[in-house]
Amino acid sequence: MEIFVYYTPESTPDNGYPDCVVAIDVLRATSTIITALHNGAQSVKAYGDMDLLTQESELLPPNVRLRLGERGGKKVDFCDLGNSPLDCTPEVVAGKHIFMSTTNGTRTLQKAKGASVVLVGAIINFQAVVDYLQKHQPHKVWLVASGWEGGYSLEDAVCAGAIASSFFSLDNPHNGKAKVGNDEVIAAISLYQQWQHRLLDLFKLSSHGQRLLNLGLEEDLKYCAQKNITRILPIQTETGIVVYHD
Ligand code: MLT
């Protein structure tokens, strides 16, 4: 297995998908997807484009669909939900098909959709990602962070580091359980090693963490900073659609 980290969807190579992509958007899209599936949602479909989301969601009756939309951290007006994992309670999401569009996270899923296996990772489930990779040993793996509008984000980088840390030790990274694909892997592990016991503090320092704090969403940061509170590992079954995988 060879592991690569990319800090934005824009910096991933344009040609040649790997065997497995792990899409990461800790604040908050992938934390929300994982939580929705944990709480009984049937599926989550990611859209870059709101118009397409609206059109396709109309094909299902209102009692089995939910539209989830976020731009700039705020709920999109006509949607049922914004992008807070805390709103995805069993009462709200159980049995529902979720149609979702967010500023950055759903673009990462869109970008990843051609890979043979697409997984959804966050701090709340990273051990499930590690266990899947250890069990299935895909040849080439990309850990793709969503960042913010083309730029680096601390919270996604540290999650990539949490996953990669299980495969390499910084004492001898080129002699680990997998091959280091690029320098970003070492940088992500270093970040995780520095902050692994203070993830919430790191999130509060991050630019998107600051944006969410300014919107009064500190509880979302606290929730997303919890390590491995679920074993749910969303996996793509059809292009752009992820479902529960244990
Ligand atoms: C995104 O996709 O950019 C994020 O999930 C934004 C958010 O916190 O809602």
Boltz pocket constraint, residues with backbone or C-beta under 6 A from the ligand:
constraints:
  - pocket:
      binder: B
      contacts: [[A, 25], [A, 27], [A, 28], [A, 29], [A, 30], [A, 70], [A, 72], [A, 73], [A, 74], [A, 83], [A, 102], [A, 103], [A, 104], [A, 105], [A, 106], [A, 146], [A, 147], [A, 212]]
      max_distance: 6.0
